[in-house]
Amino acid sequence: MSSKEFVPEVPMIAILGRKASGKTRLIELLTKELSRQGFKVMSCKHIACSDFDFDRQGTDTWRLYSSGSYAVLAYYDEKLVMFMKMSSSPLEVISSLASFIQADVVFLEGFSRYIAENELVPKLICIKELEDIAVYKDVKKIMAFCYMGMKSIKHELSSDICILHIPVQMRALLSMVQGYIREWKEVIRLFSQLPQANCGQCSPGLCIELAKMIVKGRASLKDCRMLHQDRLVLVHRGRRVPLNKFVEELMFDTVTAMLRNLKYVGKEINRIRIESW
């Protein structure tokens, strides 16, 4: 896993599959049940048609957007629509919006090019037949394969491959999704307590991986060495800056020497925290 991999701020699940495989229907079923249970659900659909546009040429919103506005918002009938220029992956914006509205989970329909290799976004793959499974052999973090209809698909595949008949096995799928929501919320809570510097000093090497290990009971916050550098802490724009032992000692001794010459500063200085913006 790369240190630059996108980390969702809220639980995010992608629904992938061929055309007419039941992706939208699956999200509908999940959303209805989760909403009934009090979950706040956010859904996002990737529209692949190059000539598709929600707006129409000549409208006021079209004119505002065409004039160079980075984003245009339209409010009507208690609905808010936003048009925003996107030159890179939309996942960061989607994640931030979901966090802002305090969504419990985000369902992504499509977005394969952005999340197929991301191990932090689990996938539900909608299939029509068993042969479809091979198409997704390179996709990372598959939660389950789902198929719609009344007819069961008989298979002798590995027990590691989870295949669910929807809606017959909807309860099992809901249990998996709810479990993931609870787990990822706890991962993010712990992740926010870590420096997010990916300094490589712990065994996982990445802060998000350490947070996941803590949730599974295989590590603790004590395994983060940066959190326990007691002599000098350097924070830039809210993020902890990793320091090796030599640099930490050098900065501590230098700043301590200056502070001891100031009025009202005693001889004993145990810890220094430096913050910059």
VENPE-V177386 format. One record per residue. SS is DSSP state (h for helix, s for strand, l for the rest). PHI is phi in whole degrees, -180 to 180 (999 if undefined). PSI is psi in whole degrees, -180 to 180 (NA if undefined). Layout:
BEGIN
ss:phi:psi
SS:PHI:PSI
SS:PHI:PSI
END
This chain:
BEGIN
ss:phi:psi
l:999:136
l:-82:147
l:-68:-16
l:-97:4
l:-65:140
l:-62:130
l:-112:111
l:-65:136
l:-76:-23
l:-131:161
l:-56:129
s:-133:128
s:-127:129
s:-98:137
s:-110:114
s:-114:164
s:156:165
l:-69:169
l:-61:139
l:63:29
l:-94:-4
l:104:19
h:-61:-52
h:-63:-41
h:-62:-40
h:-64:-43
h:-63:-39
h:-57:-49
h:-63:-44
h:-65:-44
h:-64:-44
h:-60:-46
h:-72:-44
h:-66:-40
h:-63:-39
h:-62:-31
l:-89:3
l:98:4
l:-78:142
l:-95:114
s:-105:137
s:-118:132
s:-120:141
s:-134:132
s:-115:131
l:-90:115
l:-97:114
l:-84:-11
l:-68:120
l:-68:-27
l:-98:10
l:-81:142
l:-155:132
l:-70:-32
l:-91:169
l:-125:142
l:-59:133
l:100:-17
l:-72:163
h:-61:-42
h:-66:-38
h:-62:-42
h:-66:-42
h:-64:-42
h:-68:-42
h:-69:-23
l:-74:-11
l:119:5
l:-61:133
l:-65:-36
s:-147:145
s:-128:129
s:-111:138
s:-125:130
s:-116:130
s:-158:142
l:47:45
l:61:29
s:-125:144
s:-121:123
s:-116:138
s:-124:132
s:-109:126
s:-141:136
l:-71:131
l:-128:113
l:-104:-7
l:-136:-162
l:-60:133
l:-81:-5
h:-63:-38
h:-61:-44
h:-67:-44
h:-60:-44
h:-63:-43
h:-65:-41
h:-64:-42
h:-62:-40
h:-66:-40
h:-63:-42
l:-87:3
l:60:44
l:-70:147
l:-87:-27
s:-158:148
s:-119:127
s:-102:124
s:-103:120
s:-97:110
l:93:-138
l:64:25
h:-57:-41
h:-64:-23
h:-94:-27
h:-125:-1
l:-56:-38
l:-102:3
l:-83:120
l:-82:-3
l:-99:-2
l:-119:103
s:-68:153
s:-122:142
s:-108:121
s:-104:120
s:-88:127
l:-124:155
l:-101:-30
l:-151:165
h:-59:-33
h:-61:-23
h:-66:-25
h:-60:-40
h:-62:-28
h:-63:-28
h:-108:25
l:-64:-25
l:-96:-2
l:-75:133
l:-89:149
l:58:60
s:-86:121
s:-78:-45
s:-169:157
s:-98:135
s:-125:141
s:-134:145
s:-96:168
l:109:173
l:-89:-21
l:-90:130
l:-78:145
l:-96:117
l:-86:136
l:-151:162
l:-126:41
l:-81:170
l:-57:145
l:-67:-14
l:-71:-19
l:-93:117
l:-92:119
s:-120:122
s:-116:135
s:-92:113
s:-104:134
l:-91:5
l:-57:-43
l:-105:33
h:-63:-37
h:-62:-40
h:-65:-41
h:-65:-44
h:-60:-40
h:-62:-42
h:-64:-45
h:-65:-45
h:-63:-39
h:-62:-42
h:-66:-42
h:-58:-48
h:-62:-43
h:-66:-46
h:-69:-34
h:-61:-40
h:-70:-38
h:-60:-47
h:-67:-36
h:-60:-44
h:-72:-39
h:-58:-38
l:-68:-19
l:-88:-12
l:-91:159
l:-64:-24
l:60:33
l:-98:-13
l:49:51
l:-74:-18
l:83:8
l:-82:-17
l:-97:168
l:-64:-38
l:-69:-30
l:89:-28
l:-120:141
h:-61:-40
h:-67:-35
h:-70:-36
h:-65:-42
h:-60:-41
h:-65:-39
h:-67:-37
h:-64:-43
h:-60:-37
l:-83:1
l:79:15
l:-103:4
l:-162:177
l:-146:171
h:-61:-22
h:-66:-19
h:-75:-12
l:-85:109
l:-69:-32
h:-65:-33
h:-69:-16
h:-119:26
l:-84:97
l:-81:-21
l:-83:-46
s:-142:130
s:-120:128
s:-115:123
s:-123:126
s:-119:120
l:52:44
l:83:-1
s:-118:133
s:-66:134
l:-98:124
l:-70:137
l:-130:137
l:-80:171
h:-61:-41
h:-64:-48
h:-65:-40
h:-61:-46
h:-66:-41
h:-62:-47
h:-66:-40
h:-62:-47
h:-65:-40
h:-66:-50
h:-67:-39
h:-61:-42
h:-61:-39
h:-71:-42
h:-65:-35
l:-67:-17
l:-87:-4
l:-90:151
l:-67:143
l:73:2
l:-98:122
l:-77:178
l:-72:-32
l:-92:115
l:-124:116
l:-98:-32
l:-148:142
s:-129:136
s:-125:124
s:-116:127
s:-122:138
s:-136:155
l:-133:NA
END
